[in-house]
Amino acid sequence: MRGRVRAVRRVGRRWEGGWEGARRGLCGVCAALVGLSLVAVPLGLPLGWDELVYASRFGPYGPATEFSAPRSRGVPVLIAPVASWSDSVVLLRVWLNLAAGLALYLGFRPWLRVVRRPVVVPVAAAAYVSLWVVLFYAGEAMPNHYTAMAGLAAVGCFVSPSPSSSSSWSWRTSVLLAGAIATAALMRPNDAVIVAAPLLLGAVFVRRWRRPERIGAVLVGGLLGLLPWVVEAYLRFGGVRERLARAEEIQGGMRPTFTLPEYVGSLDGPLLCRPCSANWSTDPAWQVLGWWLLLLALVVVGMRAARRERQLVAELWLAVAAAGATAGTYLFLVDYAAPRFLLPAYALLVLPAARGALEWWERGSRVARGRRGWRGLRGVLVGVTVGVLVAHLVAQLVVVRAHASIQERARGDWVLIAAVLRAHGVSEPCRVKANTAAIPIGHTAGCHGVRMSTQGRRPDALVLRDREPPDWARDWERVPVPGAYGGRWEVLLPPPSR
């Protein structure tokens, strides 16, 4: 009996040592995310369209632009510690990179108490960080990475074991679960609902998850996170139904569709495929398609390994179900594509994929040891693995650098257009119409930017890209924008009033 107790203690100490090492490894991966993003994406990259909308809630980034119905207040809360008092883009990007690293730790941290082999967690986090879309958006004022980490943490807290001897631990986990769901809802309400639904279904089918504190935490967290959105719906849009209708009108509605070809084609960009000309037949993105296929294969291997060992089967299936729900919404209900939309699905899928990668490594090591000259075979196995990882990371870094360069030049066009407007006497207060990028052009020029389709008084200037002027502006003065990157830009000025 004493020998059995000593053996159990040895196993416990070994597990605790593995847990602590995995926690340190996770911290290292978080630091790698911050470092790689700071190197790959220029800190001085001008704010993008959506970023300007969020940042202009604060005086240093004014004037305030239209905050439309589909948007939520999570990102303004995220950037408030810097944007509320400074207009420095560099400082804001540094803050966002640090916040992204912290979010990565908080997202993967609950899984250290879930998995039997804690090393799976830093491996999964490293796989997530290696993606170009993660590196690019780590320093961007956008909600997707934070929604992904909040959803991942929510699933991890929900499936965490709750020993009856530690009710306070269970209470803390319930609070963390509610906080994760609330954060996801504050960032992107639709994604939070999609993640919460599989959790509630899991409580129905798995008895050990059918506990009041788990279900209550999901519901309370969802209500708290959605409350600001609901209050704003009544204050600004006349109610929840009216806001949803307005959001559906702006986003083009949700209806049955199939955008998998567009997502495959946009694996290496563009950042927003709307309208989408990229698909797997015209732009297959072969240089980055390999990791997508490998991810799916490793998920299958990881799920089979869990089933064989009878460990974490339900937990990993719930992660896969939540990933499928979030990805399915964008693949089958939204008729345009953006690589960042799938970040929550990637964050959940890398866990079973990391388990599958370890399974393949162990199988390869066993095969090598069973053959004569196994040390040489193991060296080959290590070399092949390192080569694949290096090739994958290089390909991802090439893509993220390319997009950083493209965005730097494309966003620089707004500055050139603003300079032309000012040179021709268009200054505050002013109203500018444009056939594309009306909001960032107007904001950069200090004007109110409106879309071409917007009705109302005559604008002070019309900005067109690769388009002939409408009938009502054919007699306006046409001034080309010199040095523009993103096409043929023209500023049209109305004739002097008589």
Secondary structure, 3 states (H helix, E strand, C coil): CHHHHHHHHHHHHHHHHHHHHHHHHHHHHHHHHHHHHHHHCCCCCCCCHHHHHHHCCCHHHCCCCCCCCCCCCHHHHHHHHHHCCCCCHHHHHHHHHHHHHHHHHHHHHHHHHCCCCCCHHHHHHHHHHCCHHHHHHCCCCCCHHHHHHHHHHHHHHHCCCCCCCCHHHHHHHHHHHHHHHHHHHHHCHHHHHHHHHHHHHHHHHCHHHCCHHHHHHHHHHHHHHHHHHHHHHHHHCCCHHHHHHHHHHHHCCCCCCCCHHHHHHCCCCCCCECCCCCCCCCCCCHHHHHHHHHHHHHHHHHHHHHHHHCCCHHHHHHHHHHHHHHHHHHHHCCCCECHHHHHHHHHHHHHHHHHHHHHHHHHHHHHHHCCCCHHHHHHHHHHHHHHHHHHHHHHHHHHHHHHHHHHHHHHHHHHHHHHHHHHCCCCCCCEEEECCCHHHHHHHCCCEEEECCCCCCCCCEEEEECCCCCHHHCCCEEEECCCCCCCCEEEEECCCCC
